[in-house]
Amino acid sequence: MRLILISGLGLALVAPVAAAQSPPAAPSGVLRGVVYDSLITSAPLEGAEVWIESTNRMARSDAAGHFELTALAPGRYVLTFYHPILDSAGLSVPPVTVDVGADETTDIALATPSPAQAHHVLCPKDPLRRTGVILGVVRNAVDEQPLPAVTISAHWTTYDIAERAIRSAPRAIEARSDASGHVLLCGLPTDVALVIRGRTERGAAGMLVVDLAGRAFARADLHLAVGAVTGIVKGVVRNRNGSLIPGATVSAVGTDITAQADEFGRFALAGVAVGSGIVEARAVGYMMGRAQTTVLAGSTQQTDIMMGDSVTLLDPVTVVGEYQPYLSIVGFEQRRKNSTGHFLDTTEINRSGATRFEEIFRMVPGIRVRPNGTGYMVEVGRGEGLILNPSAANYCPPAYFVDGVYFPLPPLQTATVPIVPSEVLAIEVYSNLISAPPQYQRRSATCGVILVWTKRGVPKSRPSH
């Protein structure tokens, strides 16, 4: 009982003394604000450390970007804030001065640099419009350590639209990562998707797709393999409304690794190199779908692929084509039925047993094959001849057309045609100019016309059936 009483008295005696010794509370203010990410997410920034310079006072922003510093003596303060997003980009925010009043709450808004500001700081030589910058961090896909001295490139395609044609041209910009694994790619277009690629000396290529979407700045984390390390990618192929797409062909872009989705749209790609990669799905009736993935060593990465809306399938169209032999195309068969000339086909040419071109004509009625000492000359009709070659005096040569092209005989040489019988498919002989087809009538062809169709004239490719 004594102890309690003493304790009670002690308390009773001490309490008034303590109250008498407490100084009056000094006036103070509250600094309340929000931190906004203008650089990447365009949303409140969580985890920013807001510091009052020259003090140890700090507040960290919450998920809504809010922070609060209490019990501040009235006066002027200099604020600054830090965040990993700024450190990784090599950017800083200038200090902000704010006045805090006694028994007052002061509100303030802080923000990271805008994409345009970051672009101007990081790439001062770029034009201010229609170009952007990607700041990348290159890491080892196994241990997350930064990879220095790795060449990273950005790829895209431009299209030049002319009056009668559209030309595509691949474009690329590359840079090397620094000692901390950071790489800066300037001068990039902001209106197309970019493929970012990188590769170490001993590893497979890694890639990812970045779309600036009109913005002047973007971040990219690229994980690369440094050896023959692989993993597995599994997932499901769906369309935009969530329906499964069975039978889709899924592949790891840039490799030969493919798989077929089962009846439930499930797929598995084994032996995929670790690091950043792109998987692609294709199926009849759907627009192609792609998904970004980061494969980890010895593990299975779950990646679902969403394909575009189904496209409208047209009714089947049957295209019927009829193959025509070469001799029908050039009109040989039709003229053989209706014309007054003499016609030789492959069978008759082979039956002639000729070893020289002119010997074929021995079996043609009304044709004279004249020896000229070293060979033969073919004469359809008799005329005054060409005196230019004494050995061919009084010789009236026919007009030759080989595969539809006029072939004039050299007037100062032996009048022979440089064709061997095995090359000839068919021959047409017209004894006079009038009986020849109109397209092969020439004024100089007073001694007949000979049309020669050879294997060399046959088109290289046949029309589809």
C-alpha positions in Angstrom: 0.0 0.0 0.0 2.8 2.4 0.7 4.4 1.9 -2.5 1.3 2.6 -4.4 0.6 5.6 -2.2 4.0 7.0 -2.8 3.8 6.4 -6.3 0.6 8.1 -6.3 2.0 11.1 -4.4 5.0 11.1 -6.5 2.9 11.3 -9.5 0.8 14.0 -8.0 3.8 16.1 -7.0 5.7 15.6 -10.2 3.0 16.4 -12.7 2.6 20.0 -11.7 6.3 20.5 -11.7 6.6 19.1 -15.2 3.8 21.3 -16.5 5.5 24.3 -15.0 8.8 23.5 -16.8 7.3 23.0 -20.4 8.0 26.0 -22.7 5.1 27.2 -24.9 4.9 25.3 -28.2 6.6 27.2 -31.1 4.4 27.9 -34.2 5.0 25.4 -37.1 3.7 24.6 -40.5 3.0 21.7 -42.8 4.3 21.1 -46.3 2.1 18.8 -48.3 2.4 17.9 -52.0 2.3 15.4 -54.9 5.0 14.1 -57.2 4.1 13.5 -60.8 5.8 11.4 -63.5 5.7 13.5 -66.6 8.5 11.5 -68.3 7.1 8.0 -68.8 3.8 7.1 -67.2 2.1 10.5 -67.1 0.8 9.5 -63.6 1.6 10.1 -60.0 5.0 8.9 -59.0 5.4 6.4 -56.1 8.6 6.1 -54.1 10.1 9.5 -54.8 12.3 10.8 -51.9 11.5 14.5 -51.3 14.3 16.2 -49.3 14.7 19.6 -47.6 18.2 20.6 -48.6 20.8 21.1 -45.8 18.7 19.0 -43.4 17.9 15.4 -42.8 14.2 15.9 -43.3 12.8 13.5 -46.0 9.4 12.2 -47.0 8.6 9.4 -49.5 5.7 9.7 -51.9 2.9 7.0 -51.7 1.1 5.2 -54.4 -0.9 8.3 -55.2 2.3 10.4 -55.4 1.5 12.2 -52.1 4.0 13.2 -49.5 3.9 15.3 -46.3 6.5 17.1 -44.1 5.2 18.2 -40.7 6.4 20.4 -37.8 8.3 22.8 -40.0 9.4 26.1 -38.5 8.0 29.1 -40.5 10.5 30.1 -43.2 11.8 29.5 -46.7 12.9 26.0 -47.7 14.6 24.5 -50.8 13.2 21.1 -51.9 14.6 18.5 -54.3 13.5 14.9 -55.0 15.1 11.7 -56.2 13.8 8.6 -57.9 15.4 5.6 -59.6 13.7 6.6 -62.9 15.7 9.8 -62.9 18.9 8.1 -61.9 18.6 5.5 -64.6 18.0 8.3 -67.2 20.8 10.4 -66.0 18.4 13.3 -65.4 18.0 15.6 -62.4 15.3 18.0 -61.2 16.3 21.6 -60.3 15.6 22.6 -56.7 12.3 24.3 -55.8 12.0 27.1 -53.3 8.8 27.1 -51.1 7.7 29.3 -48.2 6.0 27.7 -45.2 3.9 29.9 -42.9 3.2 29.5 -39.2 0.2 27.3 -38.5 -0.4 26.9 -42.2 -0.4 24.0 -44.7 1.4 24.7 -47.9 0.7 22.7 -51.0 3.2 22.1 -53.8 3.4 19.9 -56.9 6.7 18.4 -58.1 7.2 16.7 -61.5 9.9 15.0 -63.5 11.1 16.5 -66.7 8.8 16.1 -69.7 9.7 13.9 -72.6 10.5 16.9 -74.7 12.8 18.3 -72.0 14.5 15.0 -71.6 15.0 14.6 -75.3 16.5 18.1 -75.6 18.9 17.4 -72.7 20.0 13.9 -73.8 20.1 14.6 -77.6 20.7 18.3 -78.1 21.5 17.8 -81.8 18.2 16.2 -82.7 15.4 18.3 -84.2 12.7 19.1 -81.8 9.9 17.6 -83.8 9.2 14.1 -85.1 12.2 12.5 -83.4 12.7 10.9 -80.0 15.2 9.2 -77.8 15.3 5.8 -76.1 17.4 5.3 -73.0 18.1 1.7 -72.5 19.8 -0.4 -69.8 21.5 -3.5 -71.0 21.7 -6.3 -68.4 22.9 -9.9 -68.2 19.8 -12.1 -68.4 21.2 -14.5 -65.8 22.5 -12.3 -63.0 21.0 -8.8 -63.9 24.5 -7.3 -64.0 25.0 -4.4 -66.4 26.7 -5.2 -69.7 29.1 -2.6 -71.0 30.4 -2.2 -74.6 27.4 -4.0 -76.2 26.2 -2.6 -79.6 22.5 -1.9 -79.4 20.5 -1.0 -82.5 17.0 0.4 -83.3 15.4 -0.8 -86.6 12.4 0.5 -88.5 11.1 0.8 -92.1 10.3 3.9 -94.0 8.0 4.1 -97.1 8.4 6.5 -100.0 5.1 6.9 -101.8 5.7 8.0 -105.4 3.1 8.5 -108.2 3.3 4.9 -109.5 5.1 2.9 -106.8 5.7 2.5 -103.1 9.3 1.9 -102.0 10.3 0.6 -98.6 13.7 1.1 -97.1 15.1 -0.4 -93.8 16.6 2.1 -91.4 18.7 1.6 -88.3 20.6 3.6 -85.6 23.1 2.0 -83.2 25.1 2.9 -80.1 27.2 1.1 -77.5 26.4 0.7 -73.9 28.6 2.5 -71.3 30.3 1.0 -68.2 27.0 1.1 -66.3 25.1 -0.7 -69.2 23.2 2.5 -70.3 22.8 3.1 -74.0 21.4 6.2 -75.7 19.6 6.0 -79.0 18.9 9.5 -80.5 17.2 10.6 -83.7 14.4 8.0 -83.7 11.0 8.4 -85.4 8.1 8.7 -83.0 5.3 7.5 -85.3 6.4 3.9 -85.9 7.2 0.9 -83.8 10.9 0.2 -83.3 12.7 -3.1 -82.8 15.5 -2.8 -80.4 18.2 -5.5 -80.9 21.4 -6.4 -79.1 23.8 -9.3 -78.9 26.8 -10.3 -76.9 29.8 -12.1 -78.4 28.8 -15.5 -77.1 25.0 -15.2 -76.7 21.9 -15.2 -78.9 20.3 -11.9 -80.0 17.8 -10.3 -77.8 15.1 -8.0 -79.0 12.1 -6.0 -77.9 9.5 -3.6 -79.5 9.3 0.0 -78.3 6.6 2.4 -79.7 7.2 6.0 -78.8 3.6 6.7 -79.9 4.4 10.4 -80.6 6.4 10.9 -77.4 9.9 12.2 -77.4 11.3 9.8 -74.7 11.1 6.2 -73.7 12.9 3.7 -71.5 13.9 0.2 -72.5 15.4 -2.6 -70.4 17.1 -5.2 -72.7 18.3 -8.5 -71.2 20.8 -10.4 -73.2 22.3 -13.9 -73.0 26.1 -14.2 -72.5 26.2 -17.9 -73.3 24.2 -20.9 -74.5 21.6 -20.7 -71.8 17.9 -21.4 -72.6 14.5 -21.5 -71.1 10.9 -22.4 -72.0 8.1 -20.1 -73.0 4.5 -21.3 -72.5 1.2 -19.6 -73.0 -2.2 -19.4 -74.6 -3.2 -17.8 -77.8 -6.5 -15.8 -77.6 -8.3 -13.2 -79.6 -9.4 -9.8 -78.3 -12.6 -11.1 -76.8 -10.8 -13.8 -74.9 -11.7 -16.8 -77.1 -9.1 -19.5 -77.6 -7.5 -19.9 -81.0 -6.5 -23.5 -81.6 -4.0 -24.5 -84.2 -2.1 -21.2 -84.3 1.5 -21.3 -85.3 3.7 -19.8 -82.6 7.4 -18.9 -83.1 10.2 -17.1 -81.4 11.0 -14.2 -83.7 14.5 -14.4 -85.1 14.9 -18.1 -84.5 13.7 -21.4 -86.1 11.8 -22.4 -82.9 8.1 -22.9 -83.6 5.2 -24.8 -82.1 1.6 -25.5 -82.9 -1.1 -24.4 -80.4 -3.3 -27.3 -79.3 -7.1 -27.4 -79.3 -7.2 -25.1 -76.2 -4.8 -22.6 -77.7 -1.9 -23.7 -75.5 1.6 -23.7 -76.8 5.2 -24.4 -75.5 8.4 -23.2 -77.0 11.5 -25.1 -75.7 15.1 -24.1 -76.1 14.5 -20.4 -76.3 17.6 -18.3 -75.5 17.3 -16.4 -72.2 16.8 -12.7 -72.3 14.4 -10.3 -74.0 12.5 -11.8 -76.9 9.4 -11.6 -79.0 6.9 -14.4 -79.7 4.6 -14.3 -82.6 1.4 -16.2 -83.4 -0.3 -16.6 -86.8 -3.5 -18.3 -87.7 -5.8 -18.4 -90.8 -8.6 -15.8 -90.4 -6.8 -13.7 -87.7 -4.5 -10.8 -87.7 -1.0 -11.7 -86.5 -0.3 -11.3 -82.8 2.9 -10.5 -80.9 4.0 -10.5 -77.3 7.1 -9.4 -75.4 8.8 -11.9 -73.1 11.8 -12.1 -70.9 13.1 -15.7 -70.7 14.9 -16.7 -67.5 17.5 -19.5 -67.3 16.2 -23.0 -66.7 12.7 -21.7 -66.0 9.3 -21.5 -67.7 8.1 -18.1 -68.7 4.3 -17.7 -69.0 3.4 -15.4 -72.0 0.0 -15.2 -73.5 -0.5 -13.9 -77.1 -3.5 -11.9 -78.2 -4.2 -11.9 -81.9 -6.2 -9.3 -83.8 -9.8 -9.6 -84.6 -10.8 -12.2 -87.1 -10.7 -11.1 -90.7 -13.6 -11.6 -93.1 -13.1 -14.8 -95.1 -14.2 -14.5 -98.7 -16.0 -17.2 -100.5 -13.6 -19.6 -102.4 -12.7 -18.4 -105.8 -11.8 -21.0 -108.5 -9.3 -19.8 -111.0 -9.2 -22.0 -114.2 -6.3 -21.7 -116.6 -5.7 -23.6 -119.7 -2.1 -24.5 -120.7 -1.3 -23.8 -124.4 1.8 -25.3 -126.0 4.3 -22.9 -127.4 3.4 -23.8 -131.0 -0.2 -23.0 -130.3 0.6 -19.7 -128.8 2.7 -18.6 -131.8 -0.1 -19.7 -134.2 1.6 -22.7 -135.8 -1.2 -25.2 -135.1 -3.9 -22.8 -136.4 -2.0 -21.9 -139.6 -1.3 -25.6 -140.2 -5.1 -26.2 -140.4 -6.0 -23.2 -142.6 -2.9 -21.9 -144.5 -1.4 -23.0 -147.8 2.2 -23.4 -146.6 4.1 -26.5 -145.9 4.5 -27.5 -142.2 7.0 -29.7 -140.4 6.7 -30.6 -136.7 9.2 -32.3 -134.4 8.2 -35.8 -135.6 8.8 -35.0 -139.2 12.1 -33.2 -138.5 13.4 -36.2 -136.5 12.3 -38.5 -139.3 14.4 -36.5 -141.8 17.6 -37.6 -140.2 19.2 -34.2 -141.0 22.5 -33.3 -139.3 22.5 -29.8 -140.7 19.6 -27.3 -140.7 19.4 -27.0 -144.5 19.1 -30.8 -144.9 15.7 -30.7 -143.2 14.2 -29.1 -146.3 15.0 -32.1 -148.6 11.6 -33.5 -147.7 9.7 -30.3 -148.6 8.1 -30.3 -152.1 9.3 -27.4 -154.3 12.4 -26.7 -152.2 15.8 -26.9 -153.7 18.8 -27.6 -151.5 21.9 -26.5 -153.3 25.4 -27.4 -152.3 27.8 -24.5 -152.0 31.0 -26.4 -151.4 31.0 -26.3 -147.5 27.3 -26.8 -146.9 23.9 -26.2 -148.5 21.7 -23.4 -149.5 17.9 -23.5 -149.4 16.0 -22.0 -152.4 12.2 -21.7 -152.4 11.8 -19.9 -155.7 14.1 -18.9 -158.6 15.0 -15.3 -159.1 17.7 -13.1 -160.3 19.9 -13.9 -157.3 22.4 -11.9 -155.3 25.6 -11.3 -157.1 27.3 -10.0 -154.0 28.5 -13.5 -153.3 30.0 -15.1 -156.5 29.6 -18.6 -155.2 25.8 -17.9 -154.7 25.2 -16.3 -158.1 21.6 -16.5 -159.3 20.6 -17.6 -155.7 17.2 -16.3 -154.5 17.2 -16.7 -150.7 14.0 -16.9 -148.7 13.2 -14.6 -145.8 13.9 -16.3 -142.5 12.1 -15.6 -139.2 13.4 -17.4 -136.1 10.9 -17.5 -133.2 9.1 -14.6 -134.8 12.1 -12.4 -135.3 13.4 -11.5 -138.8 16.8 -13.2 -139.4 18.6 -11.6 -142.4 21.2 -13.7 -144.1 24.6 -12.1 -144.3 25.0 -11.1 -148.0 28.7 -11.4 -148.2 29.0 -14.9 -146.6 27.6 -18.3 -147.2 23.9 -18.1 -146.8 23.3 -20.5 -143.9 21.3 -20.4 -140.7 23.2 -21.2 -137.5 20.7 -23.6 -136.1 21.1 -27.4 -135.5 18.1 -29.7 -136.2 17.8 -30.8 -132.6 16.9 -27.3 -131.6 14.0 -27.0 -134.0 10.4 -27.6 -132.9 8.6 -26.7 -136.1 9.1 -25.1 -139.5 6.6 -23.3 -141.8 7.5 -22.8 -145.5 5.6 -20.3 -147.8 6.6 -20.3 -151.4 5.7 -16.7 -152.1 5.1 -13.5 -150.2 1.3 -13.4 -150.5 0.8 -16.8 -148.9 2.8 -15.9 -145.8 1.1 -14.5 -142.7 0.7 -10.7 -142.9 3.0 -10.1 -139.9 5.8 -11.9 -141.8 5.5 -10.3 -145.2 8.5 -8.2 -146.2 9.1 -6.5 -149.6 12.4 -8.3 -149.9 10.8 -11.7 -149.4 10.1 -12.2 -153.1 11.6 -15.7 -152.9 9.4 -17.1 -150.1 9.2 -17.0 -146.3 10.4 -19.6 -143.8 9.3 -19.5 -140.2 11.5 -21.5 -137.7 10.3 -22.2 -134.2 13.0 -23.4 -131.8 13.2 -24.7 -128.2 15.0 -21.5 -127.2 11.8 -19.5 -127.9 9.7 -21.5 -125.4 8.8 -19.3 -122.3 10.8 -20.3 -119.2 7.8 -20.6 -117.0 4.4 -22.1 -117.8 1.1 -20.5 -116.8 -0.6 -22.0 -113.8 -3.3 -24.6 -114.4 
